[in-house]
Amino acid sequence: MRTVRSPWSLWTEHDGVVHNSHVGVLVDDGQGLLLVEKTNPYFPYQATKFASREQLKQYMLASLSAGFE
């Protein structure tokens, strides 16, 4: 079995300033996706398991609309 790990970050713009809003590592083990993320420097890391990329996409879109800060 091959496990794939992908680092990623989400950049956003607020009042003309671009900043890194979100950082994480996505692990695909062939049976699902594990997202390990840091959404705020004051909060601990969080790990969430997703069954599909569509489920992950919906989570990220909901997080964007709620705001990370």
C-alpha positions in Angstrom: 0.0 0.0 0.0 1.3 3.4 -0.9 0.6 6.4 1.3 0.7 9.9 -0.2 1.3 13.0 1.9 0.8 16.5 0.6 1.5 19.8 2.4 -0.7 22.7 1.5 -1.7 26.1 2.6 -4.6 28.5 2.0 -3.8 32.1 1.2 -6.4 34.8 1.6 -6.6 38.6 1.2 -8.0 41.1 3.7 -7.8 44.9 3.3 -5.3 44.5 0.5 -3.0 42.3 2.6 -2.3 38.7 1.5 -1.6 36.2 4.4 -1.5 32.5 5.1 -4.8 31.7 6.7 -4.5 28.0 7.0 -1.8 25.3 6.8 -2.1 21.5 6.8 -0.9 18.1 5.6 -3.2 15.8 3.7 -2.5 12.1 4.0 -4.2 9.8 1.4 -3.8 6.1 2.6 -6.0 4.7 -0.1 -8.9 4.2 2.3 -9.6 7.8 3.0 -8.1 11.2 3.6 -6.6 12.5 6.8 -6.3 16.2 7.1 -3.9 17.4 9.9 -4.3 21.2 10.1 -3.4 24.3 12.1 -6.1 26.9 11.8 -4.9 29.4 14.4 -1.6 29.9 16.1 -3.3 29.8 19.5 -5.2 26.6 18.9 -3.8 23.0 18.8 -3.4 20.9 15.7 -6.5 19.1 14.5 -6.9 15.8 12.6 -10.0 15.1 10.6 -10.8 12.0 8.5 -12.7 12.2 5.2 -14.1 9.5 3.1 -13.7 11.4 -0.2 -12.2 14.5 -1.8 -15.7 15.9 -2.2 -16.3 15.6 1.5 -13.0 17.4 2.1 -13.9 20.1 -0.4 -17.3 20.7 1.4 -15.5 21.0 4.7 -13.0 23.6 3.3 -15.7 25.6 1.7 -17.7 25.7 5.0 -14.5 26.7 6.8 -13.9 29.6 4.4 -17.4 30.9 4.9 -17.1 30.7 8.7 -13.6 32.3 8.7 -10.5 30.9 10.3 -9.7 33.7 12.7 
